Amino acid sequence: MDTQLVAEAQQTAQELLGLLGIPVDVVVEIDQDEVIRINLSSKDQENIGILIGYHGATLHSLQLILALVINRGRDDWFRVQVDIDGYRKKREDALTSLARRTMEKAKFLGEEIALPPMNSFDRRIVHLAVSETDGVVSESVGEEPRRRVVIKPGE
């Protein structure tokens, strides 16, 4: 593990969040796939809500900003993933559950069902859940920001 990179990522995250005036604890690690994982936590639920935003929109923006700053001037690009108090896992579980219920409904009714608009991260989770199930397929339709997943019986 590159301790200098971890220290730089830690400092960058703390400085950015300090500028936002949001007190959080920051833990940074690099996993075996060389993804920089930045885990944030706070005892104040309001801070957590502010950092996550609606369906994770602020979290995704924060992740993008940190990735750009951390990778600035580097020859190798490191993926950066930011999580706040396990939000990503909870969101993934909720979307997988939604996909399962919708798949069952699509198979039972024999017709396609469109889910609400989602960002690309959320759509990917739904597509992965559908790909693991026989008898249904999924596709993304529409244009951003109204792009959505449609689940259909088939194959």
N, CA, C and O of each residue as an XYZ file, in Angstrom:
620
protein
N       0.842     -1.175      0.000
C       0.000      0.000      0.000
C       0.892      1.246      0.000
O       1.876      1.312      0.737
N       0.549      2.208     -0.814
C       1.304      3.451     -0.939
C       0.876      4.404      0.181
O      -0.159      5.063      0.092
N       1.697      4.461      1.236
C       1.327      5.281      2.400
C       1.289      6.764      2.067
O       0.502      7.507      2.652
N       2.132      7.206      1.131
C       2.117      8.614      0.740
C       0.794      8.963      0.042
O       0.209     10.014      0.302
N       0.337      8.090     -0.830
C      -0.925      8.308     -1.526
C      -2.089      8.323     -0.543
O      -2.990      9.154     -0.660
N      -2.076      7.415      0.420
C      -3.123      7.379      1.444
C      -3.121      8.682      2.235
O      -4.180      9.259      2.483
N      -1.939      9.149      2.632
C      -1.838     10.395      3.401
C      -2.326     11.591      2.586
O      -3.015     12.461      3.117
N      -1.974     11.639      1.302
C      -2.423     12.736      0.440
C      -3.947     12.715      0.272
O      -4.597     13.760      0.327
N      -4.505     11.532      0.070
C      -5.956     11.405     -0.089
C      -6.668     11.804      1.197
O      -7.700     12.474      1.159
N      -6.121     11.395      2.322
C      -6.698     11.738      3.630
C      -6.695     13.256      3.817
O      -7.708     13.843      4.197
N      -5.558     13.878      3.550
C      -5.442     15.320      3.717
C      -6.382     16.065      2.760
O      -7.033     17.031      3.159
N      -6.453     15.623      1.514
C      -7.322     16.250      0.520
C      -8.783     16.179      0.960
O      -9.501     17.177      0.895
N      -9.222     15.008      1.406
C     -10.611     14.832      1.844
C     -10.904     15.703      3.062
O     -11.953     16.345      3.128
N      -9.990     15.729      4.021
C     -10.202     16.540      5.225
C     -10.248     18.030      4.892
O     -11.077     18.761      5.433
N      -9.362     18.483      4.003
C      -9.362     19.895      3.618
C     -10.653     20.277      2.903
O     -11.246     21.312      3.205
N     -11.090     19.449      1.956
C     -12.319     19.746      1.217
C     -13.522     19.799      2.152
O     -14.318     20.737      2.098
N     -13.647     18.803      2.999
C     -14.782     18.778      3.926
C     -14.678     19.893      4.953
O     -15.693     20.411      5.418
N     -13.451     20.264      5.307
C     -13.258     21.407      6.197
C     -13.737     22.695      5.557
O     -14.345     23.531      6.226
N     -13.469     22.868      4.258
C     -13.953     24.041      3.536
C     -15.478     24.083      3.492
O     -16.082     25.156      3.482
N     -16.087     22.904      3.466
C     -17.547     22.829      3.469
C     -18.126     23.059      4.866
O     -19.331     23.262      5.021
N     -17.261     23.026      5.876
C     -17.715     23.248      7.244
C     -18.472     22.070      7.823
O     -19.322     22.237      8.697
N     -18.159     20.870      7.332
C     -18.858     19.678      7.804
C     -17.864     18.789      8.545
O     -16.977     18.202      7.925
N     -18.007     18.685      9.877
C     -17.076     17.860     10.641
C     -17.384     16.369     10.469
O     -18.462     15.895     10.829
N     -16.421     15.653      9.916
C     -16.550     14.201      9.739
C     -15.213     13.548     10.009
O     -14.164     14.189      9.940
N     -15.263     12.267     10.317
C     -14.051     11.465     10.447
C     -13.756     10.867      9.082
O     -14.665     10.405      8.393
N     -12.480     10.873      8.688
C     -12.075     10.384      7.378
C     -11.094      9.232      7.555
O     -10.088      9.365      8.251
N     -11.394      8.096      6.918
C     -10.495      6.946      6.903
C     -10.243      6.599      5.445
O     -11.183      6.425      4.669
N      -8.960      6.500      5.072
C      -8.595      6.213      3.686
C      -7.780      4.931      3.649
O      -6.900      4.702      4.479
N      -8.102      4.097      2.655
C      -7.316      2.883      2.429
C      -7.288      2.606      0.934
O      -8.140      3.080      0.181
N      -6.301      1.836      0.522
C      -6.212      1.401     -0.873
C      -6.414     -0.106     -0.864
O      -5.685     -0.831     -0.187
N      -7.416     -0.583     -1.626
C      -7.683     -2.021     -1.629
C      -6.787     -2.752     -2.618
O      -5.944     -2.133     -3.268
N      -6.964     -4.070     -2.735
C      -6.119     -4.892     -3.594
C      -6.277     -4.541     -5.067
O      -5.385     -4.837     -5.862
N      -7.390     -3.915     -5.454
C      -7.600     -3.497     -6.840
C      -7.074     -2.085     -7.098
O      -7.316     -1.510     -8.159
N      -6.350     -1.532     -6.115
C      -5.785     -0.188     -6.164
C      -6.854      0.894     -6.307
O      -6.660      1.900     -6.990
N      -7.989      0.659     -5.643
C      -9.036      1.669     -5.548
C      -8.841      2.402     -4.230
O      -8.714      1.777     -3.177
N      -8.816      3.720     -4.289
C      -8.701      4.519     -3.072
C     -10.102      4.611     -2.469
O     -11.004      5.203     -3.061
N     -10.272      4.028     -1.305
C     -11.573      4.035     -0.636
C     -11.528      5.047      0.504
O     -10.727      4.938      1.432
N     -12.408      6.028      0.404
C     -12.492      7.075      1.415
C     -13.802      6.875      2.168
O     -14.885      7.035      1.606
N     -13.689      6.527      3.433
C     -14.873      6.283      4.259
C     -15.042      7.437      5.231
O     -14.138      7.767      5.999
N     -16.214      8.037      5.181
C     -16.532      9.167      6.039
C     -17.546      8.728      7.080
O     -18.396      7.880      6.807
N     -17.460      9.300      8.267
C     -18.458      9.009      9.292
C     -18.649     10.241     10.156
O     -17.756     11.076     10.293
N     -19.834     10.331     10.732
C     -20.166     11.448     11.599
C     -21.221     10.993     12.583
O     -22.058     10.147     12.270
N     -21.174     11.558     13.767
C     -22.207     11.263     14.753
C     -23.467     12.086     14.473
O     -24.547     11.758     14.964
N     -23.329     13.140     13.695
C     -24.439     14.038     13.373
C     -25.133     13.574     12.094
O     -24.576     13.697     11.003
N     -26.343     13.044     12.225
C     -27.086     12.526     11.069
C     -27.380     13.610     10.033
O     -27.494     13.309      8.845
N     -27.501     14.851     10.461
C     -27.735     15.941      9.508
C     -26.545     16.095      8.569
O     -26.720     16.302      7.368
N     -25.327     15.992      9.116
C     -24.127     16.060      8.271
C     -24.106     14.930      7.259
O     -23.734     15.128      6.102
N     -24.502     13.756      7.693
C     -24.519     12.601      6.799
C     -25.506     12.844      5.665
O     -25.197     12.599      4.499
N     -26.693     13.325      6.014
C     -27.712     13.608      5.005
C     -27.254     14.651      4.003
O     -27.509     14.522      2.805
N     -26.586     15.675      4.484
C     -26.086     16.731      3.590
C     -25.061     16.153      2.622
O     -25.094     16.460      1.431
N     -24.155     15.321      3.120
C     -23.105     14.761      2.272
C     -23.621     13.713      1.287
O     -23.057     13.552      0.205
N     -24.681     13.006      1.648
C     -25.237     12.002      0.734
C     -26.078     12.686     -0.339
O     -25.929     12.387     -1.523
N     -26.951     13.589      0.059
C     -27.829     14.257     -0.899
C     -28.939     13.337     -1.374
O     -29.058     12.206     -0.904
N     -29.747     13.816     -2.298
C     -30.887     13.055     -2.801
C     -30.399     11.861     -3.610
O     -29.755     12.028     -4.645
N     -30.707     10.660     -3.138
C     -30.297      9.403     -3.780
C     -28.792      9.368     -4.077
O     -28.367      8.778     -5.070
N     -27.996      9.998     -3.219
C     -26.547      9.928     -3.360
C     -25.929     10.916     -4.328
O     -24.751     10.793     -4.665
N     -26.714     11.912     -4.791
C     -26.199     12.854     -5.791
C     -25.000     13.648     -5.267
O     -24.014     13.824     -5.982
N     -25.079     14.123     -4.030
C     -23.962     14.891     -3.465
C     -22.759     13.987     -3.230
O     -21.617     14.393     -3.447
N     -23.016     12.777     -2.793
C     -21.938     11.804     -2.587
C     -21.193     11.538     -3.885
O     -19.963     11.485     -3.889
N     -21.919     11.370     -4.994
C     -21.282     11.127     -6.289
C     -20.472     12.342     -6.730
O     -19.381     12.190     -7.280
N     -20.990     13.537     -6.496
C     -20.258     14.756     -6.855
C     -18.991     14.898     -6.021
O     -17.932     15.245     -6.543
N     -19.105     14.631     -4.731
C     -17.949     14.686     -3.839
C     -16.892     13.684     -4.290
O     -15.699     13.988     -4.276
N     -17.321     12.501     -4.687
C     -16.397     11.477     -5.170
C     -15.667     11.947     -6.426
O     -14.457     11.756     -6.553
N     -16.396     12.557     -7.345
C     -15.788     13.057     -8.578
C     -14.756     14.143     -8.282
O     -13.651     14.115     -8.824
N     -15.106     15.081     -7.439
C     -14.183     16.169     -7.091
C     -12.923     15.603     -6.434
O     -11.810     15.989     -6.793
N     -13.092     14.696     -5.480
C     -11.927     14.110     -4.808
C     -11.062     13.317     -5.786
O      -9.835     13.369     -5.704
N     -11.678     12.593     -6.699
C     -10.906     11.831     -7.687
C     -10.085     12.772     -8.561
O      -8.919     12.495     -8.840
N     -10.673     13.867     -8.989
C      -9.951     14.822     -9.834
C      -8.782     15.467     -9.083
O      -7.692     15.615     -9.635
N      -9.012     15.844     -7.837
C      -7.954     16.496     -7.058
C      -6.847     15.507     -6.702
O      -5.665     15.832     -6.819
N      -7.219     14.311     -6.272
C      -6.227     13.308     -5.875
C      -5.366     12.878     -7.066
O      -4.165     12.653     -6.916
N      -5.976     12.765     -8.239
C      -5.252     12.277     -9.425
C      -4.582     13.386    -10.231
O      -3.878     13.096    -11.198
N      -4.781     14.634     -9.860
C      -4.186     15.758    -10.592
C      -2.662     15.617    -10.645
O      -1.999     15.481     -9.617
N      -2.128     15.653    -11.858
C      -0.682     15.604    -12.060
C      -0.071     14.216    -11.973
O       1.152     14.087    -12.031
N      -0.878     13.179    -11.837
C      -0.351     11.810    -11.739
C      -0.316     11.154    -13.112
O      -1.150     11.442    -13.970
N       0.650     10.276    -13.310
C       0.717      9.499    -14.546
C      -0.324      8.381    -14.540
O      -0.956      8.108    -15.561
N      -0.496      7.741    -13.392
C      -1.488      6.668    -13.259
C      -2.752      7.234    -12.626
O      -2.689      8.040    -11.698
N      -3.909      6.797    -13.145
C      -5.193      7.247    -12.608
C      -5.684      6.220    -11.598
O      -5.786      5.034    -11.911
N      -5.989      6.677    -10.387
C      -6.524      5.805     -9.352
C      -8.026      6.035     -9.238
O      -8.487      7.174     -9.175
N      -8.785      4.937     -9.213
C     -10.218      5.070     -8.953
C     -10.396      5.481     -7.502
O      -9.662      5.032     -6.622
N     -11.365      6.328     -7.267
C     -11.664      6.799     -5.917
C     -13.121      6.454     -5.628
O     -14.003      6.731     -6.441
N     -13.367      5.855     -4.482
C     -14.734      5.580     -4.069
C     -14.944      6.158     -2.681
O     -14.197      5.868     -1.747
N     -15.982      6.987     -2.567
C     -16.313      7.618     -1.294
C     -17.589      6.986     -0.757
O     -18.558      6.796     -1.493
N     -17.582      6.664      0.524
C     -18.769      6.127      1.178
C     -18.975      6.868      2.489
O     -18.024      7.355      3.100
N     -20.216      6.944      2.905
C     -20.553      7.639      4.145
C     -21.397      6.702      5.000
O     -22.534      6.383      4.652
N     -20.835      6.268      6.113
C     -21.531      5.399      7.062
C     -22.257      4.238      6.391
O     -23.391      3.929      6.757
N     -21.623      3.591      5.418
C     -22.194      2.417      4.780
C     -23.348      2.701      3.836
O     -24.105      1.788      3.504
N     -23.502      3.942      3.395
C     -24.613      4.312      2.513
C     -24.626      3.487      1.235
O     -25.690      3.033      0.814
N     -23.476      3.283      0.611
C     -23.426      2.580     -0.673
C     -24.013      1.171     -0.566
O     -24.767      0.751     -1.444
N     -23.683      0.450      0.479
C     -24.201     -0.904      0.669
C     -25.710     -0.871      0.892
O     -26.437     -1.691      0.332
N     -26.181      0.062      1.696
C     -27.622      0.180      1.945
C     -28.370      0.504      0.654
O     -29.428     -0.064      0.387
N     -27.824      1.412     -0.142
C     -28.460      1.792     -1.407
C     -28.459      0.614     -2.376
O     -29.457      0.359     -3.051
N     -27.338     -0.104     -2.442
C     -27.250     -1.266     -3.317
C     -28.283     -2.323     -2.926
O     -28.940     -2.904     -3.790
N     -28.423     -2.569     -1.620
C     -29.411     -3.541     -1.146
C     -30.830     -3.104     -1.512
O     -31.640     -3.928     -1.938
N     -31.131     -1.828     -1.350
C     -32.469     -1.314     -1.665
C     -32.759     -1.440     -3.160
O     -33.862     -1.825     -3.547
N     -31.779     -1.118     -3.996
C     -31.986     -1.207     -5.448
C     -32.102     -2.654     -5.911
O     -32.894     -2.955     -6.804
N     -31.331     -3.542     -5.321
C     -31.419     -4.956     -5.665
C     -32.794     -5.503     -5.287
O     -33.382     -6.286     -6.032
N     -33.298     -5.092     -4.136
C     -34.630     -5.512     -3.707
C     -35.703     -4.973     -4.663
O     -36.627     -5.697     -5.032
N     -35.578     -3.716     -5.058
C     -36.507     -3.120     -6.017
C     -36.464     -3.889     -7.338
O     -37.507     -4.175     -7.925
N     -35.272     -4.219     -7.799
C     -35.122     -4.959     -9.054
C     -35.790     -6.328     -8.950
O     -36.473     -6.752     -9.882
N     -35.602     -7.021     -7.834
C     -36.203     -8.353     -7.659
C     -37.732     -8.282     -7.683
O     -38.388     -9.080     -8.353
N     -38.288     -7.324     -6.948
C     -39.751     -7.174     -6.929
C     -40.281     -6.858     -8.323
O     -41.311     -7.385     -8.744
N     -39.563     -5.990     -9.031
C     -39.993     -5.596    -10.369
C     -39.858     -6.751    -11.350
O     -40.702     -6.913    -12.232
N     -38.813     -7.553    -11.213
C     -38.641     -8.724    -12.087
C     -39.798     -9.699    -11.896
O     -40.350    -10.210    -12.871
N     -40.162     -9.956    -10.649
C     -41.269    -10.872    -10.370
C     -42.570    -10.330    -10.962
O     -43.356    -11.079    -11.542
N     -42.785     -9.046    -10.813
C     -44.003     -8.423    -11.354
C     -44.023     -8.496    -12.879
O     -45.064     -8.784    -13.470
N     -42.885     -8.237    -13.519
C     -42.801     -8.285    -14.982
C     -43.064     -9.705    -15.485
O     -43.760     -9.893    -16.483
N     -42.510    -10.699    -14.798
C     -42.742    -12.090    -15.199
C     -44.212    -12.469    -14.987
O     -44.818    -13.111    -15.845
N     -44.777    -12.076    -13.862
C     -46.160    -12.423    -13.539
C     -47.137    -11.778    -14.531
O     -48.058    -12.435    -15.016
N     -46.934    -10.487    -14.828
C     -47.836     -9.771    -15.728
C     -47.523    -10.027    -17.206
O     -48.376     -9.834    -18.072
N     -46.292    -10.462    -17.481
C     -45.890    -10.697    -18.856
C     -45.713     -9.413    -19.660
O     -45.893     -9.397    -20.878
N     -45.359     -8.347    -18.963
C     -45.161     -7.067    -19.656
C     -43.981     -6.312    -19.057
O     -43.531     -6.618    -17.953
N     -43.483     -5.319    -19.798
C     -42.329     -4.554    -19.326
C     -42.767     -3.541    -18.277
O     -43.888     -3.033    -18.296
N     -41.846     -3.268    -17.364
C     -42.104     -2.304    -16.296
C     -40.924     -1.342    -16.243
O     -39.767     -1.756    -16.173
N     -41.238     -0.057    -16.277
C     -40.213      0.988    -16.213
C     -40.030      1.437    -14.763
O     -41.001      1.704    -14.055
N     -38.796      1.514    -14.346
C     -38.469      2.027    -13.020
C     -38.332      3.545    -13.091
O     -38.243      4.103    -14.184
N     -38.314      4.217    -11.950
C     -38.129      5.672    -11.956
C     -36.753      6.049    -12.521
O     -35.854      5.208    -12.552
N     -36.577      7.283    -12.963
C     -35.255      7.716    -13.442
C     -34.186      7.505    -12.369
O     -34.428      7.701    -11.178
N     -32.996      7.099    -12.825
C     -31.881      6.825    -11.914
C     -30.584      7.316    -12.531
O     -30.476      7.475    -13.747
N     -29.604      7.554    -11.673
C     -28.271      7.891    -12.185
C     -27.602      6.608    -12.687
O     -28.108      5.509    -12.457
N     -26.488      6.750    -13.359
C     -25.831      5.606    -13.989
C     -25.373      4.560    -12.972
O     -25.417      3.363    -13.254
N     -24.940      4.997    -11.809
C     -24.495      4.069    -10.764
C     -25.649      3.170    -10.331
O     -25.486      1.955    -10.218
N     -26.814      3.768    -10.088
C     -27.978      3.009     -9.651
C     -28.491      2.087    -10.762
O     -28.871      0.947    -10.498
N     -28.499      2.578    -11.993
C     -28.945      1.739    -13.112
C     -28.047      0.506    -13.249
O     -28.531     -0.593    -13.518
N     -26.765      0.693    -13.066
C     -25.826     -0.430    -13.180
C     -26.153     -1.512    -12.148
O     -26.112     -2.699    -12.471
N     -26.473     -1.127    -10.932
C     -26.821     -2.087     -9.884
C     -28.060     -2.882    -10.291
O     -28.104     -4.098    -10.108
N     -29.068     -2.198    -10.845
C     -30.291     -2.871    -11.279
C     -29.985     -3.832    -12.424
O     -30.439     -4.976    -12.416
N     -29.211     -3.368    -13.413
C     -28.856     -4.241    -14.544
C     -28.119     -5.494    -14.075
O     -28.378     -6.586    -14.581
N     -27.210     -5.354    -13.120
C     -26.480     -6.515    -12.597
C     -27.431     -7.500    -11.919
O     -27.302     -8.711    -12.099
N     -28.386     -6.986    -11.141
C     -29.350     -7.858    -10.470
C     -30.194     -8.607    -11.501
O     -30.456     -9.799    -11.343
N     -30.615     -7.912    -12.552
C     -31.427     -8.542    -13.591
C     -30.617     -9.585    -14.356
O     -31.142    -10.642    -14.705
N     -29.352     -9.299    -14.617
C     -28.515    -10.226    -15.390
C     -28.308    -11.553    -14.670
O     -27.984    -12.557    -15.305
N     -28.488    -11.570    -13.368
C     -28.302    -12.788    -12.577
C     -29.574    -13.620    -12.490
O     -29.596    -14.652    -11.820
N     -30.641    -13.178    -13.167
C     -31.928    -13.853    -13.080
C     -32.388    -14.302    -14.461
O     -32.357    -13.520    -15.411
N     -32.811    -15.547    -14.575
C     -33.334    -16.065    -15.834
C     -34.769    -15.589    -16.040
O     -35.517    -15.394    -15.082
N     -35.137    -15.407    -17.301
C     -36.512    -15.091    -17.640
C     -36.840    -13.615    -17.715
O     -37.981    -13.244    -17.989
N     -35.841    -12.761    -17.473
C     -36.056    -11.311    -17.583
C     -34.820    -10.660    -18.185
O     -33.709    -11.178    -18.072
N     -35.032     -9.518    -18.824
C     -33.938     -8.709    -19.368
C     -34.197     -7.260    -18.998
O     -35.312     -6.889    -18.632
N     -33.162     -6.450    -19.095
C     -33.317     -5.026    -18.780
C     -32.589     -4.190    -19.820
O     -31.642     -4.641    -20.464
N     -33.059     -2.967    -19.961
C     -32.371     -2.003    -20.815
C     -32.612     -0.610    -20.259
O     -33.619     -0.351    -19.601
N     -31.678      0.275    -20.532
C     -31.844      1.678    -20.149
C     -32.453      2.427    -21.320
O     -32.054      2.237    -22.469
N     -33.426      3.281    -21.018
C     -34.093      4.060    -22.060
C     -34.183      5.519    -21.618
O     -34.142      5.827    -20.427
N     -34.305      6.401    -22.598
C     -34.461      7.819    -22.297
C     -33.138      8.547    -22.270
O     -32.069      7.958    -22.435
N     -33.242      9.829    -22.060
C     -32.075     10.707    -22.003
C     -31.901     11.230    -20.580
O     -32.870     11.386    -19.838
N     -30.648     11.497    -20.217
C     -30.376     12.088    -18.909
C     -31.101     13.425    -18.821
O     -31.170     14.119    -19.835
N     -31.624     13.815    -17.723
C     -31.611     13.164    -16.407
C     -32.808     12.235    -16.184
O     -33.036     11.800    -15.055
N     -33.561     11.926    -17.210
C     -34.759     11.087    -17.086
C     -34.508      9.644    -17.524
O     -35.459      8.896    -17.752
N     -33.238      9.245    -17.644
C     -32.908      7.893    -18.099
C     -33.333      6.894    -17.028
O     -33.122      7.119    -15.836
N     -33.934      5.786    -17.465
C     -34.471      4.805    -16.532
C     -34.220      3.394    -17.034
O     -33.851      3.190    -18.191
N     -34.421      2.437    -16.167
C     -34.291      1.028    -16.503
C     -35.687      0.470    -16.768
O     -36.631      0.727    -16.020
N     -35.793     -0.299    -17.852
C     -37.023     -1.015    -18.150
C     -36.710     -2.503    -18.023
O     -35.756     -3.005    -18.617
N     -37.531     -3.198    -17.239
C     -37.370     -4.638    -17.034
C     -38.489     -5.344    -17.790
O     -39.665     -5.006    -17.648
N     -38.095     -6.346    -18.609
C     -39.058     -7.055    -19.462
C     -38.928     -8.560    -19.288
O     -37.839     -9.069    -19.021
N     -40.037     -9.271    -19.439
C     -39.923    -10.727    -19.465
C     -39.242    -11.147    -20.759
O     -39.375    -10.474    -21.781
N     -38.533    -12.226    -20.716
C     -37.870    -12.709    -21.927
C     -36.702    -13.588    -21.610
O     -36.329    -13.761    -20.449
N     -36.123    -14.147    -22.653
C     -34.955    -15.041    -22.597
C     -35.062    -15.983    -21.435
O     -34.173    -16.810    -21.227
